[in-house]
Amino acid sequence: MKLNINKQHFKLLELSMINSLIITFLLFFTVSYWQKDGLSLFEISFMAIIGGIYFFIVTLFTSIIGLNSYIRSCLVRDIIPLRRIIQISIFFFLSFLIFIVLDTLLFLIDDSISIDYAKSLAEIAKANNQEMEGLEDFKNFPFSIQNGITTLIFGFLGSLLSLAFLRKNGQLLPVGDS
């Protein structure tokens, strides 16, 4: 077997793009749905983690299915697949980066989600007789940046958990001799 960068390794980029598109789609439509009739306190609170939850779930399933498929495909073509920890690392970082880029593009088209989120947080602070410093700066960031830490943590946990399901032979379930 040979170890080199070839078309098969670009499958990691493809999987990362699919992962990021699904996450961005789910997040955008969920938050847009909440936003249409005004944001409730529950929705505002949940907005801080919804991106992370979607990142966790989608990354877990996409990496388990996609990366096992990548491993099988490499083995069939007599190519040494990248080590599983490297696969997961590349997949996670590319997915997060592409997600940020996609959300930034959406932000450039429609910044209402970020602005409404920042305004809602300011209203909550005002109701508690507190003032949010930096609100003007905060609302000028894409939603993915506003909640980037939680999204990063949840995505990392999803990637870490999926590592347990990646097999050297790419078979998720044991294959019998039938």
N, CA and C atoms as an extended XYZ file, in Angstrom:
534
Properties=species:S:1:pos:R:3:atomname:S:1:resname:S:1:resid:I:1 pbc="F F F"
N         0.840       -1.189        0.000 N   MET     1
C         0.000        0.000        0.000 CA  MET     1
C         0.877        1.243        0.000 C   MET     1
N         0.367        2.280       -0.606 N   LYS     2
C         1.149        3.510       -0.683 CA  LYS     2
C         0.433        4.624        0.076 C   LYS     2
N         1.213        5.522        0.652 N   LEU     3
C         0.654        6.674        1.367 CA  LEU     3
C         0.996        7.928        0.580 C   LEU     3
N        -0.020        8.514       -0.018 N   ASN     4
C         0.161        9.783       -0.709 CA  ASN     4
C        -1.180       10.516       -0.736 C   ASN     4
N        -1.087       11.792       -1.013 N   ILE     5
C        -2.310       12.580       -1.095 CA  ILE     5
C        -2.885       12.374       -2.489 C   ILE     5
N        -4.086       11.880       -2.555 N   ASN     6
C        -4.725       11.645       -3.841 CA  ASN     6
C        -6.197       12.027       -3.759 C   ASN     6
N        -6.908       11.722       -4.820 N   LYS     7
C        -8.326       12.095       -4.879 CA  LYS     7
C        -9.121       11.514       -3.716 C   LYS     7
N        -8.727       10.346       -3.284 N   GLN     8
C        -9.470        9.702       -2.201 CA  GLN     8
C        -9.426       10.530       -0.926 C   GLN     8
N        -8.302       11.184       -0.670 N   HIS     9
C        -8.180       11.990        0.537 CA  HIS     9
C        -9.012       13.269        0.458 C   HIS     9
N        -9.381       13.677       -0.749 N   PHE    10
C       -10.254       14.841       -0.891 CA  PHE    10
C       -11.671       14.534       -0.411 C   PHE    10
N       -11.936       13.255       -0.169 N   LYS    11
C       -13.245       12.877        0.385 CA  LYS    11
C       -13.446       13.541        1.749 C   LYS    11
N       -12.372       13.771        2.493 N   LEU    12
C       -12.471       14.457        3.783 CA  LEU    12
C       -12.991       15.879        3.599 C   LEU    12
N       -12.515       16.549        2.563 N   LEU    13
C       -12.998       17.898        2.261 CA  LEU    13
C       -14.468       17.856        1.859 C   LEU    13
N       -14.813       16.894        1.034 N   GLU    14
C       -16.204       16.741        0.594 CA  GLU    14
C       -17.126       16.471        1.788 C   GLU    14
N       -16.713       15.570        2.665 N   LEU    15
C       -17.514       15.268        3.853 CA  LEU    15
C       -17.645       16.488        4.759 C   LEU    15
N       -16.575       17.243        4.888 N   SER    16
C       -16.608       18.460        5.711 CA  SER    16
C       -17.574       19.481        5.131 C   SER    16
N       -17.589       19.597        3.816 N   MET    17
C       -18.515       20.533        3.174 CA  MET    17
C       -19.965       20.099        3.386 C   MET    17
N       -20.228       18.823        3.211 N   ILE    18
C       -21.585       18.305        3.427 CA  ILE    18
C       -22.004       18.542        4.871 C   ILE    18
N       -21.122       18.220        5.795 N   ASN    19
C       -21.388       18.408        7.219 CA  ASN    19
C       -21.736       19.871        7.516 C   ASN    19
N       -20.919       20.772        7.021 N   SER    20
C       -21.117       22.202        7.275 CA  SER    20
C       -22.390       22.730        6.632 C   SER    20
N       -22.699       22.265        5.433 N   LEU    21
C       -23.934       22.691        4.765 CA  LEU    21
C       -25.165       22.259        5.557 C   LEU    21
N       -25.156       21.035        6.043 N   ILE    22
C       -26.295       20.539        6.828 CA  ILE    22
C       -26.449       21.349        8.113 C   ILE    22
N       -25.356       21.572        8.810 N   ILE    23
C       -25.398       22.334       10.065 CA  ILE    23
C       -25.895       23.753        9.815 C   ILE    23
N       -25.344       24.406        8.803 N   THR    24
C       -25.741       25.781        8.489 CA  THR    24
C       -27.213       25.842        8.111 C   THR    24
N       -27.664       24.904        7.292 N   PHE    25
C       -29.066       24.847        6.883 CA  PHE    25
C       -29.982       24.679        8.095 C   PHE    25
N       -29.674       23.714        8.939 N   LEU    26
C       -30.497       23.474       10.135 CA  LEU    26
C       -30.524       24.690       11.058 C   LEU    26
N       -29.373       25.265       11.295 N   LEU    27
C       -29.282       26.415       12.192 CA  LEU    27
C       -30.025       27.617       11.630 C   LEU    27
N       -29.808       27.917       10.359 N   PHE    28
C       -30.444       29.077        9.747 CA  PHE    28
C       -31.968       28.946        9.774 C   PHE    28
N       -32.476       27.785        9.402 N   PHE    29
C       -33.926       27.631        9.362 CA  PHE    29
C       -34.554       27.539       10.748 C   PHE    29
N       -33.867       26.954       11.698 N   THR    30
C       -34.389       26.919       13.068 CA  THR    30
C       -34.487       28.325       13.641 C   THR    30
N       -33.408       29.076       13.542 N   VAL    31
C       -33.385       30.424       14.114 CA  VAL    31
C       -34.317       31.355       13.340 C   VAL    31
N       -34.400       31.194       12.021 N   SER    32
C       -35.330       32.009       11.229 CA  SER    32
C       -36.772       31.724       11.627 C   SER    32
N       -37.078       30.466       11.890 N   TYR    33
C       -38.429       30.097       12.328 CA  TYR    33
C       -38.746       30.746       13.675 C   TYR    33
N       -37.809       30.693       14.591 N   TRP    34
C       -38.007       31.325       15.898 CA  TRP    34
C       -38.154       32.832       15.762 C   TRP    34
N       -37.396       33.398       14.855 N   GLN    35
C       -37.322       34.846       14.700 CA  GLN    35
C       -38.595       35.439       14.094 C   GLN    35
N       -39.353       34.657       13.335 N   LYS    36
C       -40.482       35.209       12.584 CA  LYS    36
C       -41.566       35.816       13.463 C   LYS    36
N       -41.764       35.308       14.673 N   ASP    37
C       -42.786       35.870       15.564 CA  ASP    37
C       -42.161       36.517       16.805 C   ASP    37
N       -40.909       36.883       16.693 N   GLY    38
C       -40.210       37.468       17.842 CA  GLY    38
C       -39.579       36.369       18.674 C   GLY    38
N       -38.494       36.686       19.298 N   LEU    39
C       -37.753       35.687       20.065 CA  LEU    39
C       -38.228       35.663       21.512 C   LEU    39
N       -38.602       34.485       21.979 N   SER    40
C       -38.984       34.327       23.380 CA  SER    40
C       -37.720       34.163       24.217 C   SER    40
N       -37.877       34.250       25.512 N   LEU    41
C       -36.737       34.082       26.412 CA  LEU    41
C       -36.118       32.691       26.250 C   LEU    41
N       -36.968       31.682       26.100 N   PHE    42
C       -36.485       30.315       25.894 CA  PHE    42
C       -35.656       30.229       24.613 C   PHE    42
N       -36.171       30.811       23.535 N   GLU    43
C       -35.469       30.749       22.253 CA  GLU    43
C       -34.137       31.491       22.311 C   GLU    43
N       -34.133       32.636       22.973 N   ILE    44
C       -32.887       33.399       23.119 CA  ILE    44
C       -31.861       32.576       23.892 C   ILE    44
N       -32.319       31.946       24.961 N   SER    45
C       -31.416       31.117       25.769 CA  SER    45
C       -30.891       29.935       24.964 C   SER    45
N       -31.762       29.327       24.192 N   PHE    46
C       -31.397       28.141       23.427 CA  PHE    46
C       -30.500       28.486       22.239 C   PHE    46
N       -30.602       29.736       21.748 N   MET    47
C       -29.786       30.144       20.598 CA  MET    47
C       -28.294       30.060       20.899 C   MET    47
N       -27.930       30.191       22.158 N   ALA    48
C       -26.514       30.132       22.528 CA  ALA    48
C       -25.921       28.740       22.319 C   ALA    48
N       -26.769       27.708       22.346 N   ILE    49
C       -26.237       26.345       22.221 CA  ILE    49
C       -26.775       25.569       21.025 C   ILE    49
N       -27.777       26.095       20.323 N   ILE    50
C       -28.387       25.315       19.240 CA  ILE    50
C       -27.381       24.983       18.137 C   ILE    50
N       -26.513       25.925       17.798 N   GLY    51
C       -25.486       25.645       16.792 CA  GLY    51
C       -24.571       24.514       17.233 C   GLY    51
N       -24.209       24.521       18.504 N   GLY    52
C       -23.362       23.470       19.045 CA  GLY    52
C       -24.047       22.115       19.057 C   GLY    52
N       -25.331       22.118       19.409 N   ILE    53
C       -26.085       20.858       19.417 CA  ILE    53
C       -26.172       20.286       18.008 C   ILE    53
N       -26.501       21.146       17.044 N   TYR    54
C       -26.537       20.681       15.653 CA  TYR    54
C       -25.158       20.207       15.204 C   TYR    54
N       -24.132       20.936       15.574 N   PHE    55
C       -22.767       20.557       15.182 CA  PHE    55
C       -22.426       19.188       15.770 C   PHE    55
N       -22.779       18.960       17.025 N   PHE    56
C       -22.514       17.684       17.689 CA  PHE    56
C       -23.213       16.538       16.958 C   PHE    56
N       -24.519       16.670       16.762 N   ILE    57
C       -25.317       15.583       16.180 CA  ILE    57
C       -24.912       15.302       14.738 C   ILE    57
N       -24.856       16.350       13.930 N   VAL    58
C       -24.545       16.162       12.510 CA  VAL    58
C       -23.119       15.655       12.330 C   VAL    58
N       -22.181       16.205       13.075 N   THR    59
C       -20.788       15.767       12.976 CA  THR    59
C       -20.649       14.308       13.393 C   THR    59
N       -21.344       13.931       14.437 N   LEU    60
C       -21.277       12.548       14.904 CA  LEU    60
C       -21.709       11.582       13.800 C   LEU    60
N       -22.881       11.826       13.227 N   PHE    61
C       -23.395       10.908       12.207 CA  PHE    61
C       -22.627       11.005       10.889 C   PHE    61
N       -22.303       12.209       10.461 N   THR    62
C       -21.578       12.373        9.196 CA  THR    62
C       -20.198       11.734        9.276 C   THR    62
N       -19.522       11.923       10.391 N   SER    63
C       -18.174       11.361       10.496 CA  SER    63
C       -18.208        9.845       10.630 C   SER    63
N       -19.150        9.316       11.386 N   ILE    64
C       -19.220        7.857       11.530 CA  ILE    64
C       -19.502        7.205       10.182 C   ILE    64
N       -20.499        7.698        9.482 N   ILE    65
C       -20.874        7.100        8.198 CA  ILE    65
C       -19.841        7.431        7.121 C   ILE    65
N       -19.502        8.703        7.001 N   GLY    66
C       -18.620        9.144        5.928 CA  GLY    66
C       -17.182        8.686        6.067 C   GLY    66
N       -16.641        8.762        7.276 N   LEU    67
C       -15.235        8.394        7.448 CA  LEU    67
C       -15.028        6.885        7.397 C   LEU    67
N       -15.986        6.100        7.862 N   ASN    68
C       -15.875        4.651        7.687 CA  ASN    68
C       -15.923        4.302        6.199 C   ASN    68
N       -16.761        5.006        5.454 N   SER    69
C       -16.828        4.815        4.003 CA  SER    69
C       -15.500        5.199        3.353 C   SER    69
N       -14.913        6.287        3.818 N   TYR    70
C       -13.605        6.730        3.313 CA  TYR    70
C       -12.546        5.647        3.564 C   TYR    70
N       -12.547        5.075        4.758 N   ILE    71
C       -11.570        4.031        5.097 CA  ILE    71
C       -11.754        2.823        4.183 C   ILE    71
N       -13.013        2.368        4.027 N   ARG    72
C       -13.284        1.220        3.145 CA  ARG    72
C       -12.823        1.510        1.717 C   ARG    72
N       -13.126        2.703        1.239 N   SER    73
C       -12.765        3.087       -0.123 CA  SER    73
C       -11.248        3.102       -0.311 C   SER    73
N       -10.536        3.589        0.672 N   CYS    74
C        -9.064        3.583        0.600 CA  CYS    74
C        -8.536        2.160        0.553 C   CYS    74
N        -9.052        1.300        1.407 N   LEU    75
C        -8.574       -0.077        1.467 CA  LEU    75
C        -8.852       -0.827        0.169 C   LEU    75
N       -10.010       -0.580       -0.436 N   VAL    76
C       -10.351       -1.222       -1.706 CA  VAL    76
C        -9.371       -0.804       -2.800 C   VAL    76
N        -8.928        0.432       -2.762 N   ARG    77
C        -8.013        0.966       -3.779 CA  ARG    77
C        -6.537        0.770       -3.399 C   ARG    77
N        -6.304        0.017       -2.351 N   ASP    78
C        -4.944       -0.261       -1.887 CA  ASP    78
C        -4.194        1.021       -1.515 C   ASP    78
N        -4.915        1.923       -0.848 N   ILE    79
C        -4.348        3.184       -0.369 CA  ILE    79
C        -4.388        3.150        1.152 C   ILE    79
N        -3.318        3.577        1.773 N   ILE    80
C        -3.303        3.640        3.231 CA  ILE    80
C        -4.127        4.851        3.659 C   ILE    80
N        -5.209        4.615        4.393 N   PRO    81
C        -5.994        5.771        4.857 CA  PRO    81
C        -5.224        6.533        5.932 C   PRO    81
N        -5.533        7.792        6.054 N   LEU    82
C        -4.930        8.580        7.124 CA  LEU    82
C        -5.313        7.973        8.464 C   LEU    82
N        -4.488        8.185        9.472 N   ARG    83
C        -4.828        7.679       10.809 CA  ARG    83
C        -6.167        8.266       11.235 C   ARG    83
N        -6.914        7.511       11.991 N   ARG    84
C        -8.268        7.931       12.376 CA  ARG    84
C        -8.285        9.252       13.130 C   ARG    84
N        -7.330        9.469       14.010 N   ILE    85
C        -7.297       10.728       14.763 CA  ILE    85
C        -7.023       11.900       13.821 C   ILE    85
N        -6.222       11.663       12.792 N   ILE    86
C        -5.944       12.714       11.805 CA  ILE    86
C        -7.177       12.952       10.941 C   ILE    86
N        -7.863       11.873       10.557 N   GLN    87
C        -9.105       12.024        9.789 CA  GLN    87
C       -10.104       12.893       10.546 C   GLN    87
N       -10.317       12.556       11.812 N   ILE    88
C       -11.277       13.293       12.636 CA  ILE    88
C       -10.838       14.740       12.806 C   ILE    88
N        -9.555       14.949       13.035 N   SER    89
C        -9.052       16.317       13.223 CA  SER    89
C        -9.255       17.162       11.973 C   SER    89
N        -8.875       16.617       10.822 N   ILE    90
C        -9.057       17.341        9.561 CA  ILE    90
C       -10.535       17.596        9.321 C   ILE    90
N       -11.350       16.565        9.501 N   PHE    91
C       -12.795       16.676        9.292 CA  PHE    91
C       -13.399       17.746       10.202 C   PHE    91
N       -13.029       17.735       11.469 N   PHE    92
C       -13.581       18.696       12.429 CA  PHE    92
C       -13.169       20.128       12.098 C   PHE    92
N       -11.881       20.348       11.892 N   PHE    93
C       -11.409       21.711       11.640 CA  PHE    93
C       -11.929       22.255       10.310 C   PHE    93
N       -11.945       21.423        9.273 N   LEU    94
C       -12.509       21.875        7.998 CA  LEU    94
C       -14.001       22.167        8.135 C   LEU    94
N       -14.719       21.298        8.840 N   SER    95
C       -16.157       21.510        9.039 CA  SER    95
C       -16.423       22.813        9.772 C   SER    95
N       -15.666       23.065       10.828 N   PHE    96
C       -15.870       24.289       11.604 CA  PHE    96
C       -15.531       25.517       10.768 C   PHE    96
N       -14.437       25.454       10.041 N   LEU    97
C       -14.026       26.579        9.200 CA  LEU    97
C       -15.059       26.856        8.099 C   LEU    97
N       -15.507       25.813        7.430 N   ILE    98
C       -16.505       25.978        6.366 CA  ILE    98
C       -17.819       26.488        6.948 C   ILE    98
N       -18.206       26.001        8.118 N   PHE    99
C       -19.420       26.481        8.788 CA  PHE    99
C       -19.324       27.980        9.061 C   PHE    99
N       -18.187       28.432        9.569 N   ILE   100
C       -17.983       29.863        9.843 CA  ILE   100
C       -18.087       30.666        8.542 C   ILE   100
N       -17.461       30.170        7.482 N   VAL   101
C       -17.498       30.872        6.188 CA  VAL   101
C       -18.929       30.939        5.653 C   VAL   101
N       -19.652       29.820        5.696 N   LEU   102
C       -21.037       29.810        5.213 CA  LEU   102
C       -21.914       30.761        6.019 C   LEU   102
N       -21.761       30.736        7.332 N   ASP   103
C       -22.565       31.624        8.167 CA  ASP   103
C       -22.197       33.090        7.928 C   ASP   103
N       -20.938       33.349        7.683 N   THR   104
C       -20.512       34.717        7.379 CA  THR   104
C       -21.120       35.186        6.059 C   THR   104
N       -21.176       34.304        5.071 N   LEU   105
C       -21.826       34.657        3.806 CA  LEU   105
C       -23.308       34.953        4.022 C   LEU   105
N       -23.969       34.128        4.820 N   LEU   106
C       -25.378       34.393        5.146 CA  LEU   106
C       -25.524       35.712        5.892 C   LEU   106
N       -24.600       35.999        6.774 N   PHE   107
C       -24.616       37.248        7.537 CA  PHE   107
C       -24.486       38.455        6.607 C   PHE   107
N       -23.653       38.332        5.584 N   LEU   108
C       -23.485       39.430        4.630 CA  LEU   108
C       -24.757       39.663        3.815 C   LEU   108
N       -25.532       38.610        3.608 N   ILE   109
C       -26.797       38.728        2.877 CA  ILE   109
C       -27.906       39.227        3.797 C   ILE   109
N       -27.986       38.648        4.998 N   ASP   110
C       -29.047       39.005        5.947 CA  ASP   110
C       -28.469       38.956        7.362 C   ASP   110
N       -28.277       40.125        7.952 N   ASP   111
C       -27.685       40.192        9.288 CA  ASP   111
C       -28.725       40.273       10.401 C   ASP   111
N       -29.988       40.037       10.072 N   SER   112
C       -31.056       40.220       11.059 CA  SER   112
C       -30.964       39.247       12.234 C   SER   112
N       -30.494       38.046       12.000 N   ILE   113
C       -30.395       37.073       13.095 CA  ILE   113
C       -29.423       37.581       14.155 C   ILE   113
N       -28.258       38.007       13.737 N   SER   114
C       -27.253       38.507       14.682 CA  SER   114
C       -27.740       39.748       15.411 C   SER   114
N       -28.371       40.650       14.683 N   ILE   115
C       -28.860       41.892       15.290 CA  ILE   115
C       -29.986       41.606       16.279 C   ILE   115
N       -30.951       40.762       15.878 N   ASP   116
C       -32.059       40.424       16.783 CA  ASP   116
C       -31.567       39.701       18.031 C   ASP   116
N       -30.595       38.829       17.863 N   TYR   117
C       -30.039       38.102       19.001 CA  TYR   117
C       -29.374       39.070       19.975 C   TYR   117
N       -28.572       39.984       19.441 N   ALA   118
C       -27.890       40.973       20.288 CA  ALA   118
C       -28.899       41.890       20.981 C   ALA   118
N       -29.922       42.322       20.257 N   LYS   119
C       -30.953       43.183       20.855 CA  LYS   119
C       -31.705       42.445       21.960 C   LYS   119
N       -32.005       41.189       21.722 N   SER   120
C       -32.721       40.396       22.730 CA  SER   120
C       -31.884       40.226       23.991 C   SER   120
N       -30.598       40.002       23.820 N   LEU   121
C       -29.715       39.898       24.984 CA  LEU   121
C       -29.661       41.223       25.736 C   LEU   121
N       -29.662       42.327       24.997 N   ALA   122
C       -29.650       43.653       25.630 CA  ALA   122
C       -30.937       43.888       26.417 C   ALA   122
N       -32.075       43.430       25.880 N   GLU   123
C       -33.353       43.577       26.586 CA  GLU   123
C       -33.360       42.774       27.884 C   GLU   123
N       -32.795       41.583       27.834 N   ILE   124
C       -32.715       40.757       29.044 CA  ILE   124
C       -31.835       41.449       30.080 C   ILE   124
N       -30.712       41.974       29.646 N   ALA   125
C       -29.810       42.680       30.567 CA  ALA   125
C       -30.498       43.910       31.151 C   ALA   125
N       -31.210       44.636       30.318 N   LYS   126
C       -31.911       45.843       30.771 CA  LYS   126
C       -32.993       45.493       31.789 C   LYS   126
N       -33.702       44.387       31.562 N   ALA   127
C       -34.737       43.943       32.498 CA  ALA   127
C       -34.140       43.583       33.856 C   ALA   127
N       -32.871       43.222       33.866 N   ASN   128
C       -32.172       42.883       35.111 CA  ASN   128
C       -31.333       44.046       35.624 C   ASN   128
N       -31.621       45.241       35.118 N   ASN   129
C       -30.910       46.463       35.516 CA  ASN   129
C       -29.401       46.354       35.308 C   ASN   129
N       -29.015       45.721       34.220 N   GLN   130
C       -27.606       45.605       33.862 CA  GLN   130
C       -27.407       46.198       32.475 C   GLN   130
N       -26.174       46.495       32.163 N   GLU   131
C       -25.865       47.053       30.851 CA  GLU   131
C       -24.843       46.163       30.160 C   GLU   131
N       -25.072       45.892       28.889 N   MET   132
C       -24.130       45.078       28.118 CA  MET   132
C       -23.170       45.992       27.380 C   MET   132
N       -21.940       45.950       27.782 N   GLU   133
C       -20.925       46.722       27.069 CA  GLU   133
C       -20.548       45.974       25.796 C   GLU   133
N       -20.281       46.704       24.762 N   GLY   134
C       -19.847       46.091       23.512 CA  GLY   134
C       -20.964       45.547       22.654 C   GLY   134
N       -22.211       45.908       22.953 N   LEU   135
C       -23.342       45.388       22.187 CA  LEU   135
C       -23.255       45.799       20.718 C   LEU   135
N       -22.839       47.012       20.471 N   GLU   136
C       -22.726       47.484       19.084 CA  GLU   136
C       -21.714       46.639       18.308 C   GLU   136
N       -20.640       46.275       18.959 N   ASP   137
C       -19.646       45.422       18.303 CA  ASP   137
C       -20.170       43.997       18.155 C   ASP   137
N       -20.838       43.495       19.177 N   PHE   138
C       -21.341       42.122       19.197 CA  PHE   138
C       -22.320       41.866       18.059 C   PHE   138
N       -23.203       42.819       17.793 N   LYS   139
C       -24.213       42.602       16.755 CA  LYS   139
C       -23.630       42.676       15.349 C   LYS   139
N       -22.381       43.097       15.231 N   ASN   140
C       -21.727       43.174       13.924 CA  ASN   140
C       -20.984       41.895       13.549 C   ASN   140
N       -21.126       40.865       14.370 N   PHE   141
C       -20.498       39.580       14.081 CA  PHE   141
C       -21.545       38.588       13.590 C   PHE   141
N       -21.141       37.649       12.730 N   PRO   142
C       -22.068       36.588       12.327 CA  PRO   142
C       -22.480       35.751       13.541 C   PRO   142
N       -23.629       35.137       13.443 N   PHE   143
C       -24.176       34.342       14.541 CA  PHE   143
C       -23.210       33.237       14.965 C   PHE   143
N       -22.528       32.631       14.004 N   SER   144
C       -21.587       31.549       14.338 CA  SER   144
C       -20.411       32.053       15.169 C   SER   144
N       -20.019       33.294       14.981 N   ILE   145
C       -18.937       33.883       15.774 CA  ILE   145
C       -19.462       34.259       17.158 C   ILE   145
N       -20.697       34.762       17.210 N   GLN   146
C       -21.292       35.148       18.488 CA  GLN   146
C       -21.362       33.958       19.443 C   GLN   146
N       -21.568       32.785       18.905 N   ASN   147
C       -21.687       31.578       19.727 CA  ASN   147
C       -20.606       30.558       19.374 C   ASN   147
N       -19.463       31.035       18.926 N   GLY   148
C       -18.405       30.163       18.430 CA  GLY   148
C       -17.818       29.218       19.451 C   GLY   148
N       -17.702       29.656       20.694 N   ILE   149
C       -17.081       28.804       21.724 CA  ILE   149
C       -17.931       27.563       21.983 C   ILE   149
N       -19.234       27.757       22.185 N   THR   150
C       -20.092       26.590       22.454 CA  THR   150
C       -20.154       25.676       21.240 C   THR   150
N       -20.219       26.260       20.052 N   THR   151
C       -20.259       25.449       18.838 CA  THR   151
C       -18.969       24.650       18.696 C   THR   151
N       -17.856       25.276       18.963 N   LEU   152
C       -16.559       24.607       18.884 CA  LEU   152
C       -16.478       23.455       19.886 C   LEU   152
N       -16.918       23.688       21.104 N   ILE   153
C       -16.863       22.651       22.143 CA  ILE   153
C       -17.764       21.472       21.790 C   ILE   153
N       -19.015       21.758       21.407 N   PHE   154
C       -19.938       20.677       21.046 CA  PHE   154
C       -19.429       19.906       19.828 C   PHE   154
N       -18.910       20.619       18.832 N   GLY   155
C       -18.373       19.959       17.645 CA  GLY   155
C       -17.187       19.076       17.978 C   GLY   155
N       -16.327       19.569       18.856 N   PHE   156
C       -15.171       18.786       19.289 CA  PHE   156
C       -15.623       17.511       19.998 C   PHE   156
N       -16.626       17.640       20.873 N   LEU   157
C       -17.133       16.462       21.586 CA  LEU   157
C       -17.754       15.453       20.621 C   LEU   157
N       -18.492       15.939       19.632 N   GLY   158
C       -19.065       15.049       18.625 CA  GLY   158
C       -17.985       14.330       17.836 C   GLY   158
N       -16.940       15.055       17.491 N   SER   159
C       -15.823       14.453       16.759 CA  SER   159
C       -15.099       13.425       17.614 C   SER   159
N       -14.879       13.768       18.866 N   LEU   160
C       -14.202       12.864       19.785 CA  LEU   160
C       -15.008       11.579       19.987 C   LEU   160
N       -16.306       11.721       20.156 N   LEU   161
C       -17.166       10.552       20.328 CA  LEU   161
C       -17.181        9.685       19.071 C   LEU   161
N       -17.183       10.318       17.904 N   SER   162
C       -17.226        9.542       16.663 CA  SER   162
C       -15.951        8.726       16.464 C   SER   162
N       -14.867        9.152       17.080 N   LEU   163
C       -13.607        8.417       16.975 CA  LEU   163
C       -13.775        6.974       17.470 C   LEU   163
N       -14.627        6.782       18.451 N   ALA   164
C       -14.866        5.438       18.986 CA  ALA   164
C       -15.559        4.532       17.970 C   ALA   164
N       -16.202        5.123       16.967 N   PHE   165
C       -16.955        4.334       15.994 CA  PHE   165
C       -16.231        4.160       14.660 C   PHE   165
N       -15.040        4.728       14.534 N   LEU   166
C       -14.265        4.528       13.311 CA  LEU   166
C       -13.476        3.238       13.445 C   LEU   166
N       -13.577        2.405       12.454 N   ARG   167
C       -12.924        1.101       12.484 CA  ARG   167
C       -11.784        1.059       11.476 C   ARG   167
N       -10.776        0.262       11.784 N   LYS   168
C        -9.628        0.144       10.880 CA  LYS   168
C       -10.038       -0.388        9.517 C   LYS   168
N       -11.061       -1.245        9.502 N   ASN   169
C       -11.509       -1.806        8.231 CA  ASN   169
C       -12.671       -1.015        7.628 C   ASN   169
N       -13.136        0.012        8.328 N   GLY   170
C       -14.216        0.845        7.810 CA  GLY   170
C       -15.596        0.244        7.969 C   GLY   170
N       -15.681       -0.920        8.609 N   GLN   171
C       -16.981       -1.568        8.816 CA  GLN   171
C       -17.519       -1.167       10.174 C   GLN   171
N       -18.655       -0.485       10.182 N   LEU   172
C       -19.240       -0.051       11.444 CA  LEU   172
C       -19.725       -1.249       12.252 C   LEU   172
N       -20.347       -2.187       11.565 N   LEU   173
C       -20.840       -3.399       12.220 CA  LEU   173
C       -19.985       -4.583       11.791 C   LEU   173
N       -19.810       -5.562       12.688 N   PRO   174
C       -19.029       -6.743       12.307 CA  PRO   174
C       -19.682       -7.465       11.127 C   PRO   174
N       -18.862       -7.917       10.210 N   VAL   175
C       -19.363       -8.622        9.034 CA  VAL   175
C       -19.153      -10.110        9.264 C   VAL   175
N       -20.235      -10.894        9.138 N   GLY   176
C       -20.161      -12.337        9.353 CA  GLY   176
C       -19.633      -13.062        8.126 C   GLY   176
N       -19.407      -14.360        8.279 N   ASP   177
C       -18.886      -15.177        7.180 CA  ASP   177
C       -19.998      -15.814        6.368 C   ASP   177
N       -21.220      -15.370        6.497 N   SER   178
C       -22.351      -15.994        5.813 CA  SER   178
C       -22.096      -16.086        4.379 C   SER   178
